[in-house]
C-alpha cells in the first residue's frame, strides 16, 4: 500500500483535510480523526460504537466470525487447557507463563489472598440485606485506605504489586460479601487450595465443617467461568476503568468504578436476568407459548444472542460442555434447569432463532451452572466482577505503561442558547 493509500480525505466547505488510515494486526483499519476539529467539527458517535478510544494489545474480538483472542490465544483453547491464573498472567504480561513464572505468580497471589482484618468492621456498616454488589463496590473502593503504601501510579513496582493484590484479594472479598449477607462467619483463604477451590471453600465452608472438601468438578467449572469472563475488550466496564484511570486515580478506585459499571443489567447482570426470565416462564409447559411471544416481540429472550457476536458466542460452546458436566455430576432434577434446557433445545433447532443467530450465549449457561452449584442470583454479578478484575487491571496497567491523555468525550449540545437570568418574582 502506498503512502497515498494510507490517507483518507475529508472534504468540508471546499477544503480538504487528511485523515491518516491506521492498520492494526487484526480487525478493520481506523481513521485518525484528529484533523476533524480543524474543519470546525466534532464526530458524533453515540455509545462509541464506531470509535476506537485507545490502542491495545490485550484482547481481539471479531463478532461476525465469533472470534475471541486473549494475547492472540483463542478463548476455547485457554478455557480447555489453561487455568484462570495463567490467563490472568498472560493478560498482564503478554505471554503465558513458563513453569518458573507460573509458580512465582501463583505464590504471589497465594501470599496476598488475605485482607486486612479491620475490613471486618467495614462490612458491619452495611445492612445484612444489602445487595452483595453494593457491598462489593464499597469495599473495593475502601481498599486504598488499607493498602495506601503502594499507590504511586507512576511507579511500575507499585502498579505491579497492586495488580497482584487485586487478583488475590477479590475472591476473598466476594466470598465475604456472600457470608455477610447470610449472617455466617467469614472464612479465611487456605494456602493448600487453588484459586477456584479457595473461592468455593470461602463461599460454602463454615468453621464447623472441619473436613470440608471442595468438589473438583465444581472447582474446574468455576475456574472456566473465571477464564471465560476474564476480559472482553473495550466494553462498558473496561472503558470505565480506563477513563477513571486516565485521571490518575488509584487502581482500587478504578476497579470500583468498573464494578459499578458492571452492575447494570445490560452488562454484568445478564446471567441473573436469565434466571429471572426462567422464573417468569414458570414451567416447561409454558415454554412453547413463551417462545411464540418472543417471535411476536412481546417479551425479551434473555441469554440468547449477543451485542458483539453476530454468530455463535465462542465462549458458549465451552460453557455448555461445562454445564453438562456440572449437571451430570450433581444429578440435579431442578424444574428451572429442565426449563432452561427446553429453551436451549428450541433455540438451537427452530429456524426463527437460527436465521437470526439467536444462539445461547455465555450468560445463559453460566447462570445455570452457578445456580446448580448453589450460588444465589444476587452473587452472579459479583462473580463476574471477580473474574473480570484481571482484565480490568491489565487494561489499567497497559494504559499506564505508555503516555496517555485524560479522557474527555465531546457532545452534541441541543439545549438552550444563552439567555438572561430572570428574578423569581418575574418568572412565569
Order of alpha helices (4+ residues) and beta strands (2+ residues): beta-beta-beta-beta-beta-beta-alpha-alpha-alpha-alpha-alpha-alpha-alpha-alpha-alpha-alpha-alpha-alpha-alpha-alpha-alpha-alpha-alpha
